[in-house]
Amino acid sequence: MQTLKAVSFLSVLLVGTCLAASAQDKGAIEQKLASKYSLTKTTADKSDIVTAGAVLVLKKDNLMMVDVTSSNLFQNTYKDGKITQNALGKLSRFHLPSGFPGAPSVPQAPGTTAAQRTWVTGEKVWVTKFEVKDAGVNVELYSDAINDIRYRAVVNFPFKGSEPIGDQAARLIAEVFDVQASDDSGDKGGQQPAAAGGGQAQNAPAAASQPQADAAPAPIPPPPPPADEPPPAPKTISLGQTKDLVVANFGQPGKIAKIGTKEIYYYPDLKVTFVNGKVTDVQ
């Protein structure tokens, strides 16, 4: 009897140890993925971004995302090289009426028939969470605002075969997403030009010490000063101006930041936001 109790105790202890080790392994995999695809932090209501992470560029078509205000979070699955949706996602393509069970209950997006959107190759999203499960890894995604609507979704990458789950997760995610390379916008600075006439100043004492063979000619009076020119018009920034025009008027910014489709130029007293290379906001 005592031997049976001892065996049972050891069995429970072994199972508990295995579960703890598995949880640690999953946490390590999630941290490793987050180190490659840095996470984006959103507000509690998911209406905006608090801290921007890596921008992911989609390499596959057919990623369905839904308005962040919707309670229906569409589940996408990546398998055999394709992204597919769960039953709710497939039904939603028929644009069910709002009273139908399971139909999206969010407002319609401008220009669409429902507050959902299908992303294709080349479009960009943010990643907000990695969650490693026994059967696969879930990747939670978030989008920039499109027609004033932000979207979110989950993509499940199921595991199969004997390949270690950490290596398998990294390989599968890399098949679907690339990380957008960040531009080096740091100001490299430059060398200051040498003072004008510096070389002549060094030779001046030698020239002065040479005896003058002839008397210096009478000085020629300087020409009259030119007429005063009107002061230049003040430099301004208006909506729709290009980046080249802004830089021509105000010079290179002290700092450039890129957030999704936006590009922000920081000047000492100005913050200029560009979208598609044109001014959309000035602060």
Disulfide bonds with the S-S distance in Angstrom:
none
